[in-house]
């Protein structure tokens, strides 16, 4: 199923919001700046062909991600993915820390849980900035979808005799 990927300009707006939200005025570390330079070298029409992006499927991707990290964890990602309706796109901050977790009795468990909490705060901050800028996020998609459903399921107004 084909879907409308965002124009490069919208991706740059999302990247700018992410970097500002996570790193502040100090800017991103060298590894992140290198990935962004790789993206900047791409013409707009082939932006998503950049090697800076990881893809969920090499032939028909529905999810592109780039590691932008945060001050505590270098693996957090900005994700551009197909919206649930199959047509549009959404931006998401992927903390990329839910796939592994030390055992609760391990020495690393407490520190890892704290890291996950820091990552979640970073992701929420980024997504709030995207929403403030009017960029599409999953939460915004859900809000709009619920509003549409409520509008279609509300009973018709009663008519006076």
C-alpha positions as a Markdown table, in Angstrom:
| # | Residue | x | y | z |
|---|---|---|---|---|
| 1 | Unk | 0.0 | 0.0 | 0.0 |
| 2 | Unk | 1.5 | 3.3 | -1.0 |
| 3 | Unk | 1.4 | 6.2 | 1.5 |
| 4 | Unk | 2.2 | 9.9 | 1.4 |
| 5 | Unk | 5.5 | 10.5 | 3.0 |
| 6 | Unk | 6.1 | 13.9 | 4.3 |
| 7 | Unk | 8.1 | 16.5 | 2.3 |
| 8 | Unk | 11.7 | 16.9 | 3.4 |
| 9 | Unk | 10.8 | 20.4 | 4.7 |
| 10 | Unk | 8.4 | 18.8 | 7.3 |
| 11 | Unk | 11.0 | 16.3 | 8.3 |
| 12 | Unk | 13.5 | 19.1 | 8.8 |
| 13 | Unk | 11.0 | 20.9 | 11.0 |
| 14 | Unk | 10.5 | 17.7 | 13.0 |
| 15 | Unk | 14.3 | 17.2 | 13.3 |
| 16 | Unk | 14.7 | 20.8 | 14.4 |
| 17 | Unk | 12.0 | 20.4 | 17.1 |
| 18 | Unk | 13.6 | 17.1 | 18.2 |
| 19 | Unk | 17.1 | 18.5 | 18.4 |
| 20 | Unk | 16.0 | 21.7 | 20.2 |
| 21 | Unk | 13.8 | 19.8 | 22.6 |
| 22 | Unk | 16.4 | 17.2 | 23.5 |
| 23 | Unk | 19.7 | 19.0 | 23.3 |
| 24 | Unk | 18.7 | 22.7 | 23.8 |
| 25 | Unk | 21.1 | 25.4 | 22.7 |
| 26 | Unk | 24.1 | 23.2 | 23.1 |
| 27 | Unk | 23.3 | 21.3 | 20.0 |
| 28 | Unk | 23.6 | 17.7 | 19.1 |
| 29 | Unk | 26.7 | 15.5 | 19.5 |
| 30 | Unk | 29.1 | 14.9 | 16.6 |
| 31 | Unk | 27.6 | 11.5 | 15.7 |
| 32 | Unk | 24.1 | 13.1 | 15.3 |
| 33 | Unk | 25.5 | 16.0 | 13.4 |
| 34 | Unk | 27.1 | 13.6 | 11.0 |
| 35 | Unk | 23.8 | 11.8 | 10.3 |
| 36 | Unk | 22.2 | 15.2 | 9.7 |
| 37 | Unk | 24.9 | 16.2 | 7.3 |
| 38 | Unk | 24.3 | 12.9 | 5.4 |
| 39 | Unk | 20.6 | 13.8 | 5.2 |
| 40 | Unk | 21.3 | 17.4 | 4.2 |
| 41 | Unk | 23.4 | 16.1 | 1.2 |
| 42 | Unk | 20.3 | 14.5 | -0.2 |
| 43 | Unk | 18.1 | 16.3 | -2.7 |
| 44 | Unk | 14.5 | 16.7 | -1.4 |
| 45 | Unk | 13.1 | 14.2 | -4.0 |
| 46 | Unk | 15.4 | 11.4 | -2.7 |
| 47 | Unk | 15.5 | 12.4 | 1.0 |
| 48 | Unk | 14.1 | 9.0 | 2.1 |
| 49 | Unk | 16.8 | 7.2 | 0.1 |
| 50 | Unk | 19.5 | 8.5 | 2.5 |
| 51 | Unk | 21.6 | 5.9 | 4.3 |
| 52 | Unk | 21.0 | 7.9 | 7.5 |
| 53 | Unk | 17.5 | 6.2 | 7.7 |
| 54 | Unk | 16.8 | 2.8 | 9.0 |
| 55 | Unk | 13.8 | 1.1 | 7.3 |
| 56 | Unk | 11.4 | -1.5 | 8.4 |
| 57 | Unk | 11.3 | -3.1 | 4.9 |
| 58 | Unk | 13.9 | -2.4 | 2.2 |
| 59 | Unk | 11.4 | -2.8 | -0.7 |
| 60 | Unk | 8.3 | -1.1 | 0.6 |
| 61 | Unk | 9.1 | 0.7 | 3.8 |
| 62 | Unk | 6.3 | 2.1 | 6.0 |
| 63 | Unk | 8.6 | 3.2 | 8.8 |
| 64 | Unk | 11.8 | 5.3 | 8.5 |
| 65 | Unk | 13.9 | 6.1 | 11.6 |
| 66 | Unk | 17.0 | 8.1 | 12.3 |
| 67 | Unk | 19.0 | 7.8 | 15.5 |
| 68 | Unk | 19.2 | 11.3 | 17.1 |
| 69 | Unk | 19.6 | 10.1 | 20.7 |
| 70 | Unk | 19.4 | 12.3 | 23.7 |
| 71 | Unk | 21.9 | 13.4 | 26.3 |
| 72 | Unk | 21.4 | 10.1 | 28.3 |
| 73 | Unk | 21.0 | 7.6 | 25.6 |
| 74 | Unk | 22.3 | 7.7 | 22.0 |
| 75 | Unk | 19.8 | 5.2 | 20.5 |
| 76 | Unk | 16.5 | 7.2 | 20.7 |
| 77 | Unk | 15.1 | 7.7 | 17.3 |
| 78 | Unk | 12.9 | 10.1 | 15.3 |
| 79 | Unk | 10.5 | 7.9 | 13.4 |
| 80 | Unk | 8.4 | 8.8 | 10.3 |
| 81 | Unk | 5.7 | 6.1 | 9.8 |
| 82 | Unk | 2.6 | 5.5 | 7.8 |
| 83 | Unk | -0.5 | 6.6 | 9.6 |
| 84 | Unk | -3.0 | 4.0 | 10.7 |
| 85 | Unk | -5.3 | 5.1 | 7.9 |
| 86 | Unk | -2.7 | 3.9 | 5.4 |
| 87 | Unk | -2.4 | 7.2 | 3.6 |
| 88 | Unk | -0.7 | 9.9 | 5.7 |
| 89 | Unk | 2.3 | 10.0 | 7.9 |
| 90 | Unk | 3.1 | 10.5 | 11.6 |
| 91 | Unk | 6.2 | 11.5 | 13.5 |
| 92 | Unk | 7.1 | 9.5 | 16.6 |
| 93 | Unk | 9.9 | 9.7 | 19.2 |
| 94 | Unk | 11.0 | 6.1 | 19.7 |
| 95 | Unk | 12.9 | 5.6 | 23.0 |
| 96 | Unk | 14.3 | 2.4 | 21.6 |
| 97 | Unk | 14.7 | 1.0 | 25.1 |
| 98 | Unk | 11.8 | -1.4 | 25.5 |
| 99 | Unk | 13.3 | -4.4 | 23.6 |
| 100 | Unk | 15.7 | -5.2 | 26.4 |
| 101 | Unk | 15.6 | -4.9 | 30.2 |
| 102 | Unk | 17.8 | -6.3 | 32.9 |
| 103 | Unk | 16.2 | -8.8 | 35.3 |
| 104 | Unk | 14.7 | -7.0 | 38.4 |
| 105 | Unk | 17.2 | -8.6 | 40.7 |
| 106 | Unk | 20.2 | -7.4 | 38.7 |
| 107 | Unk | 22.5 | -4.6 | 39.7 |
| 108 | Unk | 21.7 | -2.7 | 36.5 |
| 109 | Unk | 17.9 | -2.8 | 36.9 |
| 110 | Unk | 17.4 | 0.4 | 38.9 |
| 111 | Unk | 19.7 | 2.4 | 36.6 |
| 112 | Unk | 18.0 | 1.1 | 33.5 |
| 113 | Unk | 14.5 | 1.9 | 34.8 |
| 114 | Unk | 15.7 | 5.5 | 35.6 |
| 115 | Unk | 17.1 | 5.7 | 32.0 |
| 116 | Unk | 13.8 | 4.5 | 30.6 |
| 117 | Unk | 12.0 | 7.2 | 32.6 |
| 118 | Unk | 14.4 | 9.9 | 31.3 |
| 119 | Unk | 13.9 | 8.6 | 27.8 |
| 120 | Unk | 10.2 | 8.7 | 28.1 |
| 121 | Unk | 10.3 | 12.3 | 29.4 |
| 122 | Unk | 12.5 | 13.2 | 26.4 |
| 123 | Unk | 10.1 | 11.6 | 24.0 |
| 124 | Unk | 7.1 | 13.3 | 25.5 |
| 125 | Unk | 8.8 | 16.7 | 25.3 |
| 126 | Unk | 9.7 | 16.1 | 21.6 |
| 127 | Unk | 6.1 | 15.0 | 20.7 |
| 128 | Unk | 4.6 | 17.9 | 22.6 |
| 129 | Unk | 6.8 | 20.3 | 20.6 |
| 130 | Unk | 5.8 | 18.6 | 17.4 |
| 131 | Unk | 2.1 | 19.0 | 18.3 |
| 132 | Unk | 2.7 | 22.6 | 19.2 |
| 133 | Unk | 4.1 | 23.1 | 15.7 |
| 134 | Unk | 1.2 | 21.3 | 14.1 |
| 135 | Unk | 3.2 | 18.3 | 13.0 |
| 136 | Unk | 1.3 | 15.0 | 12.9 |
| 137 | Unk | 1.8 | 12.6 | 15.8 |
| 138 | Unk | 0.1 | 9.5 | 16.9 |
| 139 | Unk | -1.6 | 11.2 | 19.8 |
| 140 | Unk | -3.0 | 13.9 | 17.5 |
| 141 | Unk | -4.1 | 11.2 | 15.0 |
| 142 | Unk | -6.0 | 9.5 | 17.8 |
| 143 | Unk | -7.6 | 12.8 | 19.0 |
| 144 | Unk | -8.8 | 13.6 | 15.5 |
| 145 | Unk | -10.0 | 10.0 | 14.9 |
| 146 | Unk | -12.0 | 10.1 | 18.1 |
| 147 | Unk | -13.5 | 13.4 | 17.2 |
| 148 | Unk | -14.5 | 12.1 | 13.8 |
| 149 | Unk | -16.1 | 9.0 | 15.3 |
| 150 | Unk | -17.9 | 11.0 | 17.9 |
| 151 | Unk | -19.3 | 13.3 | 15.2 |
| 152 | Unk | -20.5 | 10.4 | 13.1 |
| 153 | Unk | -22.0 | 8.5 | 16.0 |
| 154 | Unk | -23.9 | 11.4 | 17.7 |
| 155 | Unk | -27.7 | 11.2 | 17.3 |
| 156 | Unk | -29.2 | 13.6 | 14.9 |
| 157 | Unk | -30.6 | 16.8 | 16.4 |
| 158 | Unk | -34.2 | 16.5 | 17.5 |
| 159 | Unk | -36.7 | 18.5 | 15.5 |
| 160 | Unk | -39.4 | 20.5 | 17.1 |
| 161 | Unk | -43.0 | 19.9 | 15.9 |
